[in-house]
Structures are given as structure tokens and as C-alpha cells.
Amino acid sequence: MAHEARDEHLGERAQQLLRTLIESYIRDGQPVGSRVLSRESGLQLSAATIRNVMADLEELGFVASPHTSAGRVPTDKGYRFFVDTLLQLRPLDEAATAEIRRQFDASRDSSTELISENRVLVVLVFNDREVQNRIIQLERHYSADELKRASNYLNEQFRGRSVREVRQELLRQLSEARAHMNQIMLDAIAVAQQVFEAGGDDKLEYVIKGETNLMGVAELTNVEKLRRLFEAFNEKRDFLHLLDQSLKAEGVQIFIGHESGYRILDDCSVVTAPYVEGDSVVGVLGVIGPTRMAYERVIPIVDMTAKLLGAALNSRR
């Protein structure tokens, strides 16, 4: 008779044992053995039955056995099944919600980091298919009417041209005819110059804080691994690509281990959520931590914070 976990659609016992194993590992950070599973699962199963189910889960790739322990730990596949199928998210309680609001409001009152009135969302459409959003910092505040006129001028002048052609034409116009341009043209060129300048991708907003907290994570105590991770934070490129994927999605996105596509994040999970101003997604916030993170708590916190940020942005309109 085939074991119940041999099918990808895990049976109820296998799911309960996998849930118990992952919750125990997230809590304690130690490989989980049959004795812990028997005690914490609430199932009246013999040690032999538990070992059989664990063997099947390992064969299917949901758990793995470290060489130094008889217990097992979750794999990326196990975490993914846990997040998608087994995790029971609960709304944040009133105390947690109030604390998030308090900290958020305090940061708004004490700094201008939330958003500057001189920042403008630029939407680029390439080949009628690819869409990119970029936030640029301008030297002065532009009204909605001024931005609309600039948009109309740029669409009229540069529709159908490549990014390279647009950049070259902008430089030519600036050098040859600046003294004769009217204000609408000057405004449009000022906006477009920042969007299309060489290396423009580096101008994307990217702020990361609290990275030193990762130094206390057991899975990331390897000095070389931490060094490479911090270098990746500084280089930004990979993370910008990851966040760009979240810009194009709806709601909370979770990248577990190798799912990010970047080897340096193989031991990490990234939980992101976009925030919206008006009808447009203007940014993404997220949390980076070990794959052994408390997903049931991190996910609603990221979701709520993104919504608070979007509400704050819309209140300034």
C-alpha cells in the first residue's frame, strides 16, 4: 500500500505533521524529530508511523535531513506549501495595529522621507507592451496641469522612438535651442532628461534599513555570506529587479529562498506589497529575513504598512 504522502496532494496527517514541523522549526530553529512531532501535532500516531510520513515528505522534497541530526528541517518547497496551503493568517490585534499606526505617524511627523511634493511618477510604455514606472525628483513643484502639458509635448515629439533616440534628441534640443524654448517645452525637457539620462535605473527610489538585524539570525552567521548579502544591498540591481516584479503584481508577494532567482537570497525570504497613489502603483515595501521567518505575523504587517503608506500618499493629493 502506497504511503499517503506519496501524492503531491498531501493527506491530512501529512499536512498536520508538516505544519507542526515548520512551526516548530520557525520557533526554535532546530531540526525536528519524531518525539516533538508526536507531542505537538495532537495526532495519536506511533513513532513508526511518523517516521514513515516524514520519509515520504522528504522523498517529495518538502523536508530535508541535515547531516548532523536525526531531525528534519523544511525546504523551500515545504515553506511554499505551508504559506500557500497551511498558513492561517489572522488580522493583527488592536494593540499591534495601534503600534504600527503610532510608529508610522511618528515617522511622518518627524521626517520628509515619506514623499516629497517634487517627486513625480513617470510611466513609460515601450513597444506598446512593456510598461515601466519610475519616480524622479524634480527641482521644483509641478502642478497637475503643468505635468499634463509636459506629457502631451513629450508624446507628440517622441512617440515611436527608442530610448536611445529620445536621449540623443533631448541633448540636442537642450544644447541648440534652450534660449528659444517656451516654458512648456522647458518643463517637459526637465522631466524627460531625468527619466532618460544614462544610468537612469540607479535613480529609482531604494531605501533599506535594519540590515544589521540579519547578523543575529542563526542561518546567516557565516561572515562571508553576510558580506555578500550586504554587498548585494549596496549594488541594488538585483533587489530592484525583484521589487519591480512586485510592482506588476497585486497584493502581498512572497519569494522563498531560491524563488527570488538570486543565489545570495537562497537562505532568505522576501515579503513585499505594493502601495498605491490614486489608481497607480508607485512603489513597493518589503521585509527581508531568513526563510525561517514568522510568516503569519510578517505578512499582515507588510500588508497593513503598505496600505497605511498608500493612504498617507493619497491624503496629500
C-alpha beads as a LAMMPS data file, in Angstrom:
LAMMPS data file: protein, C-alpha beads

317 atoms
316 bonds

1 atom types
1 bond types

-500.0 500.0 xlo xhi
-500.0 500.0 ylo yhi
-500.0 500.0 zlo zhi

Masses

1 110.0

Atoms # bond

1 1 1 0.000 0.000 0.000
2 1 1 1.393 3.387 -1.020
3 1 1 2.182 5.896 1.698
4 1 1 -0.328 8.737 1.989
5 1 1 2.243 11.468 1.305
6 1 1 3.436 9.982 -1.939
7 1 1 0.869 12.053 -3.846
8 1 1 1.610 15.777 -4.203
9 1 1 -1.858 16.360 -2.701
10 1 1 -0.809 15.568 0.830
11 1 1 -3.174 13.709 3.114
12 1 1 -4.491 15.276 6.286
13 1 1 -1.990 13.541 8.561
14 1 1 0.953 14.539 6.382
15 1 1 -0.243 18.136 6.254
16 1 1 -0.657 18.309 10.010
17 1 1 2.776 16.856 10.636
18 1 1 4.350 19.197 8.084
19 1 1 2.610 22.173 9.700
20 1 1 3.843 21.109 13.136
21 1 1 7.379 20.604 11.870
22 1 1 7.548 24.015 10.191
23 1 1 6.002 25.870 13.128
24 1 1 8.426 24.155 15.500
25 1 1 11.422 24.928 13.289
26 1 1 10.395 28.576 12.878
27 1 1 10.040 28.883 16.650
28 1 1 13.172 27.027 17.792
29 1 1 15.489 26.895 14.785
30 1 1 16.355 23.256 15.487
31 1 1 15.775 20.150 13.326
32 1 1 12.536 18.499 14.393
33 1 1 12.409 14.836 15.391
34 1 1 9.602 12.328 15.772
35 1 1 9.264 12.890 19.524
36 1 1 8.496 16.612 19.064
37 1 1 6.071 15.850 16.241
38 1 1 4.265 13.274 18.362
39 1 1 3.981 15.667 21.295
40 1 1 2.957 18.829 19.405
41 1 1 0.902 17.585 16.460
42 1 1 -2.075 16.472 18.507
43 1 1 -2.203 13.250 16.482
44 1 1 -2.277 9.874 18.156
45 1 1 0.363 8.280 15.948
46 1 1 3.111 5.784 16.667
47 1 1 6.725 6.813 16.234
48 1 1 6.982 4.390 13.311
49 1 1 4.036 5.996 11.513
50 1 1 5.500 9.457 11.986
51 1 1 8.864 8.307 10.639
52 1 1 7.141 6.818 7.576
53 1 1 5.259 10.027 6.843
54 1 1 8.441 12.061 7.319
55 1 1 10.292 9.772 4.919
56 1 1 7.586 10.351 2.320
57 1 1 7.674 14.119 2.852
58 1 1 11.440 14.039 2.422
59 1 1 11.141 11.998 -0.755
60 1 1 8.682 14.557 -2.124
61 1 1 11.060 17.400 -1.276
62 1 1 9.064 19.094 1.481
63 1 1 11.636 18.426 4.228
64 1 1 15.326 17.554 4.403
65 1 1 17.608 15.820 6.901
66 1 1 20.718 17.747 7.995
67 1 1 23.758 15.505 8.167
68 1 1 24.310 16.292 11.835
69 1 1 20.838 15.490 13.114
70 1 1 18.193 12.806 13.060
71 1 1 15.542 15.519 12.838
72 1 1 14.306 17.267 9.718
73 1 1 14.007 20.849 8.532
74 1 1 11.685 22.436 5.944
75 1 1 12.840 23.010 2.376
76 1 1 11.820 25.949 0.183
77 1 1 9.132 23.674 -1.264
78 1 1 7.899 22.881 2.235
79 1 1 7.735 26.559 3.166
80 1 1 5.879 27.312 -0.074
81 1 1 3.262 24.637 0.645
82 1 1 2.980 25.951 4.202
83 1 1 2.436 29.557 3.082
84 1 1 0.032 28.701 0.256
85 1 1 -1.988 25.942 1.924
86 1 1 -1.417 25.516 5.643
87 1 1 -0.841 29.025 6.959
88 1 1 -3.792 30.549 8.754
89 1 1 -3.411 34.304 8.650
90 1 1 -5.216 36.278 11.322
91 1 1 -5.802 40.038 11.353
92 1 1 -3.420 41.928 13.602
93 1 1 -4.824 42.505 17.061
94 1 1 -5.721 46.005 18.189
95 1 1 -2.507 46.517 20.136
96 1 1 -0.278 45.552 17.203
97 1 1 -2.333 47.668 14.807
98 1 1 -2.155 50.683 17.106
99 1 1 1.617 50.313 17.486
100 1 1 2.144 50.196 13.706
101 1 1 -0.007 53.289 13.268
102 1 1 1.857 55.075 16.070
103 1 1 5.271 54.364 14.574
104 1 1 4.071 55.227 11.101
105 1 1 2.564 58.532 12.202
106 1 1 5.702 59.371 14.180
107 1 1 7.891 58.844 11.115
108 1 1 5.590 61.052 9.063
109 1 1 5.706 63.857 11.619
110 1 1 9.466 63.740 12.176
111 1 1 10.778 63.466 8.641
112 1 1 10.115 64.227 4.994
113 1 1 11.106 60.761 3.836
114 1 1 7.510 59.649 3.148
115 1 1 7.316 61.582 -0.103
116 1 1 8.323 64.926 -1.443
117 1 1 5.949 67.106 -3.439
118 1 1 8.723 67.403 -6.014
119 1 1 8.639 63.679 -6.777
120 1 1 6.827 62.655 -9.931
121 1 1 5.698 59.234 -11.103
122 1 1 6.647 58.670 -14.740
123 1 1 5.011 55.861 -16.723
124 1 1 6.951 54.681 -19.785
125 1 1 5.405 52.448 -22.440
126 1 1 7.821 50.655 -24.792
127 1 1 6.717 48.939 -27.997
128 1 1 3.085 49.214 -26.826
129 1 1 3.736 46.283 -24.486
130 1 1 6.356 46.862 -21.784
131 1 1 5.427 49.331 -19.053
132 1 1 7.894 50.795 -16.570
133 1 1 7.195 53.090 -13.598
134 1 1 9.885 55.477 -12.413
135 1 1 9.817 58.062 -9.637
136 1 1 12.013 61.086 -10.269
137 1 1 12.980 64.029 -8.064
138 1 1 12.480 67.430 -9.733
139 1 1 13.958 70.748 -8.682
140 1 1 10.587 72.386 -8.082
141 1 1 6.934 71.533 -7.597
142 1 1 4.895 70.985 -10.789
143 1 1 1.120 71.292 -10.828
144 1 1 -1.070 68.623 -12.398
145 1 1 -1.749 70.928 -15.383
146 1 1 1.963 71.532 -15.938
147 1 1 2.680 67.799 -15.876
148 1 1 -0.185 67.149 -18.284
149 1 1 1.173 69.717 -20.755
150 1 1 4.649 68.246 -20.457
151 1 1 3.247 64.755 -21.060
152 1 1 1.388 65.907 -24.174
153 1 1 4.503 67.593 -25.556
154 1 1 6.719 64.571 -24.959
155 1 1 4.211 62.175 -26.508
156 1 1 3.907 64.431 -29.546
157 1 1 7.654 64.833 -30.006
158 1 1 8.958 61.359 -29.157
159 1 1 6.235 58.801 -29.800
160 1 1 7.603 55.735 -31.595
161 1 1 11.275 56.454 -30.894
162 1 1 13.712 54.265 -28.990
163 1 1 15.120 55.275 -25.595
164 1 1 18.494 55.926 -27.222
165 1 1 16.935 58.188 -29.853
166 1 1 14.948 60.099 -27.250
167 1 1 18.024 60.684 -25.088
168 1 1 20.061 61.943 -28.041
169 1 1 17.283 64.245 -29.208
170 1 1 16.851 65.692 -25.722
171 1 1 20.524 66.549 -25.508
172 1 1 20.426 68.118 -28.957
173 1 1 17.412 70.268 -28.144
174 1 1 18.901 71.391 -24.860
175 1 1 22.181 72.434 -26.441
176 1 1 20.773 74.089 -29.580
177 1 1 17.504 75.748 -28.711
178 1 1 17.196 76.298 -24.977
179 1 1 17.068 80.069 -25.288
180 1 1 14.155 79.884 -27.718
181 1 1 12.005 77.307 -25.976
182 1 1 8.775 78.296 -24.273
183 1 1 8.121 77.273 -20.689
184 1 1 6.053 74.206 -21.593
185 1 1 8.913 72.809 -23.649
186 1 1 11.433 73.570 -20.914
187 1 1 9.268 71.867 -18.304
188 1 1 8.866 68.805 -20.497
189 1 1 12.577 68.553 -21.200
190 1 1 13.400 68.956 -17.492
191 1 1 11.189 65.989 -16.681
192 1 1 12.329 63.827 -19.573
193 1 1 16.018 64.496 -19.040
194 1 1 15.893 62.805 -15.631
195 1 1 13.895 59.866 -16.955
196 1 1 16.155 59.105 -19.901
197 1 1 19.588 60.116 -18.622
198 1 1 22.232 57.436 -18.787
199 1 1 22.113 55.092 -15.843
200 1 1 18.568 56.144 -15.068
201 1 1 17.766 52.882 -13.343
202 1 1 20.012 53.895 -10.468
203 1 1 17.695 56.856 -9.823
204 1 1 14.892 54.589 -8.721
205 1 1 13.976 55.091 -5.096
206 1 1 15.561 52.383 -2.962
207 1 1 15.849 52.564 0.797
208 1 1 16.899 49.672 3.014
209 1 1 17.088 49.838 6.793
210 1 1 17.709 47.437 9.636
211 1 1 20.010 45.158 7.658
212 1 1 22.271 44.710 10.690
213 1 1 19.400 42.788 12.338
214 1 1 20.256 39.924 9.980
215 1 1 23.534 39.473 11.848
216 1 1 21.606 37.868 14.698
217 1 1 19.968 35.231 12.507
218 1 1 21.461 31.789 13.036
219 1 1 21.181 30.814 9.365
220 1 1 23.175 33.904 8.344
221 1 1 26.005 33.840 10.869
222 1 1 28.556 32.942 8.179
223 1 1 30.640 36.093 7.806
224 1 1 31.281 35.605 4.095
225 1 1 27.570 35.042 3.415
226 1 1 26.668 38.213 5.307
227 1 1 29.336 40.194 3.463
228 1 1 27.969 39.121 0.077
229 1 1 24.418 39.854 1.188
230 1 1 25.343 43.386 2.306
231 1 1 27.197 43.919 -0.966
232 1 1 24.009 42.937 -2.791
233 1 1 22.093 45.513 -0.759
234 1 1 24.562 48.178 -1.846
235 1 1 24.590 47.197 -5.507
236 1 1 20.781 47.390 -5.575
237 1 1 20.332 45.956 -9.072
238 1 1 19.067 42.509 -8.088
239 1 1 16.742 43.882 -5.447
240 1 1 15.339 46.496 -7.807
241 1 1 14.505 43.711 -10.259
242 1 1 12.817 41.734 -7.504
243 1 1 10.802 44.737 -6.345
244 1 1 9.886 45.531 -9.943
245 1 1 8.179 42.135 -10.137
246 1 1 6.115 43.146 -7.121
247 1 1 5.147 46.434 -8.779
248 1 1 3.445 44.463 -11.525
249 1 1 1.567 42.147 -9.155
250 1 1 -1.389 42.619 -6.850
251 1 1 -1.252 42.288 -3.093
252 1 1 1.399 40.615 -0.979
253 1 1 4.098 38.669 -2.820
254 1 1 6.357 36.133 -1.100
255 1 1 9.679 34.965 -2.548
256 1 1 11.040 31.994 -0.600
257 1 1 14.708 31.023 -0.872
258 1 1 15.691 30.190 -4.446
259 1 1 12.374 31.560 -5.781
260 1 1 13.928 35.023 -5.867
261 1 1 16.270 33.866 -8.615
262 1 1 19.337 35.198 -6.780
263 1 1 21.690 32.760 -5.095
264 1 1 22.612 35.243 -2.393
265 1 1 18.977 35.054 -1.191
266 1 1 18.791 31.258 -1.091
267 1 1 18.577 31.335 2.723
268 1 1 16.207 34.308 2.815
269 1 1 12.584 35.096 2.151
270 1 1 11.280 38.414 0.848
271 1 1 7.723 39.546 1.623
272 1 1 6.568 42.561 -0.403
273 1 1 3.426 44.595 -1.003
274 1 1 2.859 47.479 -3.435
275 1 1 1.415 50.808 -2.355
276 1 1 -0.888 52.923 -4.457
277 1 1 -1.408 56.625 -5.068
278 1 1 -4.672 57.246 -6.849
279 1 1 -5.026 54.479 -9.408
280 1 1 -1.296 53.920 -9.861
281 1 1 1.162 51.664 -8.071
282 1 1 4.016 53.975 -7.123
283 1 1 6.252 51.763 -5.011
284 1 1 6.843 48.582 -3.072
285 1 1 7.831 47.944 0.515
286 1 1 9.014 44.664 1.893
287 1 1 10.772 42.661 4.560
288 1 1 13.872 40.519 4.029
289 1 1 14.558 37.807 6.563
290 1 1 15.520 34.161 6.906
291 1 1 13.306 31.540 5.297
292 1 1 12.593 30.617 8.927
293 1 1 10.565 33.784 9.451
294 1 1 7.234 34.105 11.257
295 1 1 5.163 34.373 8.078
296 1 1 1.850 34.530 9.923
297 1 1 2.993 37.786 11.556
298 1 1 5.195 39.334 8.864
299 1 1 2.649 39.039 6.040
300 1 1 -0.164 41.059 7.706
301 1 1 2.345 43.664 8.958
302 1 1 3.714 44.234 5.456
303 1 1 0.190 44.348 4.028
304 1 1 -1.058 46.866 6.591
305 1 1 2.014 49.092 6.335
306 1 1 1.661 49.265 2.539
307 1 1 -1.976 50.281 2.919
308 1 1 -1.097 52.936 5.506
309 1 1 1.573 54.338 3.189
310 1 1 -0.853 54.433 0.275
311 1 1 -3.456 56.196 2.419
312 1 1 -0.852 58.766 3.508
313 1 1 0.149 59.450 -0.085
314 1 1 -3.455 59.869 -1.163
315 1 1 -4.174 62.231 1.714
316 1 1 -1.632 64.642 0.218
317 1 1 -3.371 64.824 -3.115

Bonds

1 1 1 2
2 1 2 3
3 1 3 4
4 1 4 5
5 1 5 6
6 1 6 7
7 1 7 8
8 1 8 9
9 1 9 10
10 1 10 11
11 1 11 12
12 1 12 13
13 1 13 14
14 1 14 15
15 1 15 16
16 1 16 17
17 1 17 18
18 1 18 19
19 1 19 20
20 1 20 21
21 1 21 22
22 1 22 23
23 1 23 24
24 1 24 25
25 1 25 26
26 1 26 27
27 1 27 28
28 1 28 29
29 1 29 30
30 1 30 31
31 1 31 32
32 1 32 33
33 1 33 34
34 1 34 35
35 1 35 36
36 1 36 37
37 1 37 38
38 1 38 39
39 1 39 40
40 1 40 41
41 1 41 42
42 1 42 43
43 1 43 44
44 1 44 45
45 1 45 46
46 1 46 47
47 1 47 48
48 1 48 49
49 1 49 50
50 1 50 51
51 1 51 52
52 1 52 53
53 1 53 54
54 1 54 55
55 1 55 56
56 1 56 57
57 1 57 58
58 1 58 59
59 1 59 60
60 1 60 61
61 1 61 62
62 1 62 63
63 1 63 64
64 1 64 65
65 1 65 66
66 1 66 67
67 1 67 68
68 1 68 69
69 1 69 70
70 1 70 71
71 1 71 72
72 1 72 73
73 1 73 74
74 1 74 75
75 1 75 76
76 1 76 77
77 1 77 78
78 1 78 79
79 1 79 80
80 1 80 81
81 1 81 82
82 1 82 83
83 1 83 84
84 1 84 85
85 1 85 86
86 1 86 87
87 1 87 88
88 1 88 89
89 1 89 90
90 1 90 91
91 1 91 92
92 1 92 93
93 1 93 94
94 1 94 95
95 1 95 96
96 1 96 97
97 1 97 98
98 1 98 99
99 1 99 100
100 1 100 101
101 1 101 102
102 1 102 103
103 1 103 104
104 1 104 105
105 1 105 106
106 1 106 107
107 1 107 108
108 1 108 109
109 1 109 110
110 1 110 111
111 1 111 112
112 1 112 113
113 1 113 114
114 1 114 115
115 1 115 116
116 1 116 117
117 1 117 118
118 1 118 119
119 1 119 120
120 1 120 121
121 1 121 122
122 1 122 123
123 1 123 124
124 1 124 125
125 1 125 126
126 1 126 127
127 1 127 128
128 1 128 129
129 1 129 130
130 1 130 131
131 1 131 132
132 1 132 133
133 1 133 134
134 1 134 135
135 1 135 136
136 1 136 137
137 1 137 138
138 1 138 139
139 1 139 140
140 1 140 141
141 1 141 142
142 1 142 143
143 1 143 144
144 1 144 145
145 1 145 146
146 1 146 147
147 1 147 148
148 1 148 149
149 1 149 150
150 1 150 151
151 1 151 152
152 1 152 153
153 1 153 154
154 1 154 155
155 1 155 156
156 1 156 157
157 1 157 158
158 1 158 159
159 1 159 160
160 1 160 161
161 1 161 162
162 1 162 163
163 1 163 164
164 1 164 165
165 1 165 166
166 1 166 167
167 1 167 168
168 1 168 169
169 1 169 170
170 1 170 171
171 1 171 172
172 1 172 173
173 1 173 174
174 1 174 175
175 1 175 176
176 1 176 177
177 1 177 178
178 1 178 179
179 1 179 180
180 1 180 181
181 1 181 182
182 1 182 183
183 1 183 184
184 1 184 185
185 1 185 186
186 1 186 187
187 1 187 188
188 1 188 189
189 1 189 190
190 1 190 191
191 1 191 192
192 1 192 193
193 1 193 194
194 1 194 195
195 1 195 196
196 1 196 197
197 1 197 198
198 1 198 199
199 1 199 200
200 1 200 201
201 1 201 202
202 1 202 203
203 1 203 204
204 1 204 205
205 1 205 206
206 1 206 207
207 1 207 208
208 1 208 209
209 1 209 210
210 1 210 211
211 1 211 212
212 1 212 213
213 1 213 214
214 1 214 215
215 1 215 216
216 1 216 217
217 1 217 218
218 1 218 219
219 1 219 220
220 1 220 221
221 1 221 222
222 1 222 223
223 1 223 224
224 1 224 225
225 1 225 226
226 1 226 227
227 1 227 228
228 1 228 229
229 1 229 230
230 1 230 231
231 1 231 232
232 1 232 233
233 1 233 234
234 1 234 235
235 1 235 236
236 1 236 237
237 1 237 238
238 1 238 239
239 1 239 240
240 1 240 241
241 1 241 242
242 1 242 243
243 1 243 244
244 1 244 245
245 1 245 246
246 1 246 247
247 1 247 248
248 1 248 249
249 1 249 250
250 1 250 251
251 1 251 252
252 1 252 253
253 1 253 254
254 1 254 255
255 1 255 256
256 1 256 257
257 1 257 258
258 1 258 259
259 1 259 260
260 1 260 261
261 1 261 262
262 1 262 263
263 1 263 264
264 1 264 265
265 1 265 266
266 1 266 267
267 1 267 268
268 1 268 269
269 1 269 270
270 1 270 271
271 1 271 272
272 1 272 273
273 1 273 274
274 1 274 275
275 1 275 276
276 1 276 277
277 1 277 278
278 1 278 279
279 1 279 280
280 1 280 281
281 1 281 282
282 1 282 283
283 1 283 284
284 1 284 285
285 1 285 286
286 1 286 287
287 1 287 288
288 1 288 289
289 1 289 290
290 1 290 291
291 1 291 292
292 1 292 293
293 1 293 294
294 1 294 295
295 1 295 296
296 1 296 297
297 1 297 298
298 1 298 299
299 1 299 300
300 1 300 301
301 1 301 302
302 1 302 303
303 1 303 304
304 1 304 305
305 1 305 306
306 1 306 307
307 1 307 308
308 1 308 309
309 1 309 310
310 1 310 311
311 1 311 312
312 1 312 313
313 1 313 314
314 1 314 315
315 1 315 316
316 1 316 317
